Amino acid sequence: MIHTFMFVRHKVSDYPKWKAKFDEFIDFRRKSGEKSYHIFHPENEPNNLYLLFSWDTMDNAKKFSNSDELKNAMMNAGVTEKPEIFFFNKVAEGKTNSD
């Protein structure tokens, strides 16, 4: 089974405001094929975001990333720069210890 991921990096003006808008957008994300997400930021840089999403298919991930709905949601959430978006298929997974 192929596992598709979309990685996004962008900056926002205010993380709590952005996160509230992100949460409001969940229905569209789910309908578009999103399966899960992780949000990261560097230490002491809460507005510099790194997002990792799992998707049902590569086609759906790409379609979502180019949608007008996403562009509008990002603008309304306070994204301050053009996002960097990358697409991946997982080829391996493992553990380095017994935890």
Secondary structure, 3 states (H helix, E strand, C coil): CCEEEEEEEEEECCHHHHHHHHHHCHHHHHHHCEEEEEEECCCCCCCEEEEEEEECCHHHHHHHHCCHHHHHHHHHHCECCCCEEEEEEECCCCCCCCC
